[in-house]
Amino acid sequence: MPETNYVRLKDEVVSTAARRGSVLIVVGRVLLWMDFLLAMFVYVGLRGGSRLWMWWVIAEALLALVLIVVGTRMRARVQSQETYPRRAA
């Protein structure tokens, strides 16, 4: 493909990875906010003898934190590649 602009293709791949990291962070934050809303049911459930809401909120919070960490690392990796590009050997 002699007409392919490889610099543009590389930029598109980098921006796709950064966008995917941003989406993971947003989804993680939305899950955390949903946890804050569901937290009111934890007390009611525990008082009624059920632990369903407690485990639900804990599992959702862990998933949200994992998504935020993975998204942050993806964006950091992309930004470090943009700042310090590798030299061709």
C-alpha positions as CSV (number, residue, x, y, z in Angstrom):
1,M,0.0,0.0,0.0
2,P,2.2,2.8,-1.2
3,E,-0.5,5.5,-0.5
4,T,-1.0,4.6,3.1
5,N,-0.2,7.3,5.6
6,Y,1.3,5.4,8.5
7,V,1.6,8.4,10.8
8,R,-2.2,9.0,10.5
9,L,-2.9,5.3,11.1
10,K,-0.7,5.3,14.3
11,D,-2.5,8.4,15.6
12,E,-5.9,6.8,15.0
13,V,-4.8,3.7,17.0
14,V,-3.5,5.9,19.8
15,S,-6.7,8.0,20.0
16,T,-8.8,4.8,19.9
17,A,-6.9,3.4,22.9
18,A,-7.2,6.7,24.8
19,R,-10.9,6.9,24.0
20,R,-11.4,3.3,25.3
21,G,-9.7,4.2,28.5
22,S,-11.9,7.3,28.9
23,V,-15.0,5.2,28.4
24,L,-13.9,2.7,31.1
25,I,-13.3,5.5,33.5
26,V,-16.8,7.0,32.8
27,V,-18.5,3.6,33.2
28,G,-16.7,3.0,36.5
29,R,-17.7,6.4,37.8
30,V,-21.4,5.8,36.8
31,L,-21.3,2.4,38.6
32,L,-19.9,4.1,41.8
33,W,-22.7,6.7,41.7
34,M,-25.2,3.9,41.3
35,D,-23.7,2.3,44.4
36,F,-24.3,5.5,46.3
37,L,-27.9,5.3,45.4
38,L,-28.2,1.6,46.2
39,A,-26.4,2.1,49.5
40,M,-29.7,3.1,51.1
41,F,-31.0,-0.5,50.6
42,V,-28.1,-2.0,52.4
43,Y,-29.3,-0.9,55.8
44,V,-32.9,-1.9,55.0
45,G,-31.8,-5.3,53.8
46,L,-29.5,-5.9,56.8
47,R,-32.3,-4.9,59.2
48,G,-34.6,-7.3,57.4
49,G,-32.1,-10.2,57.6
50,S,-31.0,-10.2,54.0
51,R,-27.5,-9.6,52.8
52,L,-28.3,-9.4,49.1
53,W,-28.0,-5.6,48.8
54,M,-24.7,-5.5,50.8
55,W,-23.0,-8.1,48.5
56,W,-24.5,-6.4,45.4
57,V,-23.1,-3.0,46.4
58,I,-19.7,-4.5,47.3
59,A,-19.4,-6.4,44.0
60,E,-20.5,-3.4,42.0
61,A,-18.0,-1.1,43.8
62,L,-15.2,-3.5,43.2
63,L,-16.1,-3.7,39.5
64,A,-16.2,0.1,39.3
65,L,-12.9,0.5,40.9
66,V,-11.3,-2.1,38.6
67,L,-12.7,-0.3,35.6
68,I,-11.4,3.1,36.8
69,V,-7.9,1.7,37.4
70,V,-7.7,-0.1,34.1
71,G,-9.0,3.0,32.2
72,T,-6.5,5.2,34.0
73,R,-3.6,2.9,33.1
74,M,-4.8,2.7,29.5
75,R,-4.8,6.5,29.2
76,A,-1.5,6.9,31.0
77,R,0.1,4.3,28.7
78,V,-1.1,6.1,25.6
79,Q,0.0,9.5,26.9
80,S,3.5,8.1,27.7
81,Q,3.8,6.7,24.2
82,E,2.8,10.1,22.8
83,T,5.4,11.9,25.0
84,Y,8.3,9.4,24.5
85,P,7.9,7.7,21.1
86,R,10.1,4.7,20.4
87,R,12.8,5.1,17.9
88,A,13.0,2.7,15.0
89,A,15.9,0.4,15.2
